[in-house]
Amino acid sequence: MIDFRGMVEPVVGVALERRGLRACVWSRAKRKYVDSWLELDEPLLLLAAWGTRVQVAPSYRMVDLFELLGRMSPAVVRTLEELTNTSIRPFLEPKAHRQPRRRERDPYWRLSAVEVRQDVEMNIRGTKRPRRRITTRVECSGVLARPRVSETGHVDRVVALDMTAWAELRDLPLRLAKHGRLREWTWPPVRSERLRMAEHTFDFDLTFGEVMDGVLREVCGHGSPAEKVAFAGELDRRIEEIDRGEAKLIPASTVLRELRKRLRSRKTKPKHRR
C-alpha cells in the first residue's frame, strides 16, 4: 500500500472495465475500502493504482485500453510514451482503424485474443561459481485461432504483435493468462556438458503498470499504425518477388561470414597518425 501523506487515498485493487478504471480505495469518511471509479485526470491517483493488482473484465478489448489512454491526463500520457519507441497518439486517430490488405495465403494469421502473461527465467548455477539470478518480464502475445503446425511437428499457438496491423488488434479481447512460465537454467560446471533447462508453470498476479507496460512495448514496438501498414505492404512486395524468382535469398551463414571478414580487415588495417 502506498502512503501519499494525505494527498490521495491508497488503492488496493484495480479492474479494467469498458467504462474506465474501477478500484478499491480507502474512504476516510466511511473509514473502510469502497469501490470507486478512478479519475483519469489525476496523476497521483493513477500512480497509486500503478503498482496494484489488476483484473480485466471479460468484455474488455484492446481498443478500450487505448481509449482509456486517450482519457488520461497529458502528464500521464507523456510518461507512458517514454516507455515506447513511438507515440501512442496515432493509435487513437480514426485513420488507424482502416483495414489493411488481408493475408489470404496464410489461414493461421487470424487472431482470437491478446493474452498478457508473466515470464520468469532463473539461472540456478553458474559455470565457475554458484549464482542465482531471476529475470522477470511481462509477455504480450496474440493467440492464433488455429494452431500452426510446422514440418517438424512444432505447434505454434501464439504470434508476436509488434508487426500486426492495428485494425487486426483493436477489436480483440484483452485477457490475462491463467498461468505463467518459469524457466530454470542449470549451467554446467564443465564446458563439455550441455546446458539444461526445466520449464514449469506458476500462478501470478500482474499489476496495472505491468499490463500497460507490456502491451505498449509489444504493440508500439515497430511504430505507429500507419507505419506498420506501410511496412507490411513492403514485406508483402518482397515476398512476392521471392516467390516469382526475381529476388534471391542469401543464407545467414554466408552473411555472417562476410561480416566477420570485414570486421577482421578493419582491425588489421593500420591507423594513420595525423
Residue, then its C-alpha position, 0 to 999 in steps of 0.5 A: m500500500i502506498d502512503f501519499r501523506g494525505m494527498v490521495e487515498p491508497v488503492v488496493g485493487v484495480a479492474l479494467e472495465r469498458r467504462g474506465l478504471r474501477a478500484c478499491v480505495w480507502s474512504r476516510a469518511k466511511r473509514k473502510y475500502v469502497d469501490s470507486w471509479l478512478e479519475l483519469d485526470e489525476p496523476l497521483l491517483l493513477l500512480a497509486a493504482w500503478g503498482t496494484r493488482v489488476q483484473v480485466a473484465p471479460s468484455y474488455r478489448m484492446v481498443d478500450l485500453f487505448e481509449l482509456l489512454g486517450r482519457m488520461s491526463p497529458a502528464v500521464v500520457r507523456t510518461l507512458e510514451e517514454l516507455t515506447n519507441t513511438s507515440i501512442r497518439p496515432f493509435l487513437e486517430p480514426k485513420a488507424h482503424r482502416q483495414p489493411r490488405r488481408r493475408e489470404r495465403d496464410p489461414y493461421w494469421r487470424l487472431s482470437a485474443v491478446e493474452v498478457r502473461q508473466d515470464v520468469e527465467m532463473n539461472i540456478r548455477g553458474t559455470k565457475r561459481p554458484r549464482r542465482r539470478i531471476t529475470t522477470r518480464v511481462e509477455c504480450s502475445g496474440v493467440l492464433a485461432r488455429p494452431r500452426v503446425s510446422e514440418t517438424g511437428h512444432v505447434d505454434r499457438v501464439v504470434a508476436l504483435d509488434m508487426t500486426a496491423w492495428a485494425e487486426l488488434r483493436d477489436l480483440p479481447l484483452r485477457l490475462a493468462k491463467h498461468g505463467r512460465l518459469r524457466e530454470w537454467t542449470w549451467p554446467p560446471v564443465r564446458s563439455e556438458r550441455l546446458r539444461m533447462a526445466e520449464h514449469t508453470f506458476d500462478f501470478d498476479l500482474t499489476f496495472g503498470e505491468v499490463m500497460d507496460g507490456v502491451l505498449r512495448e509489444v504493440c508500439g514496438h515497430g511504430s505507429p499504425a500507419e507505419k506498420v501498414a506501410f511496412a507490411g505492404e513492403l514485406d508483402r512486395r518482397i515476398e512476392e518477388i521471392d516467390r516469382g524468382e526475381a529476388k534471391l535469398i542469401p543464407a545467414s551463414t554466408v552473411l555472417r561470414e562476410l561480416r566477420k571478414r570485414l570486421r577482421s580487415r578493419k582491425t588489421k588495417p593500420k591507423h594513420r597518425r595525423 
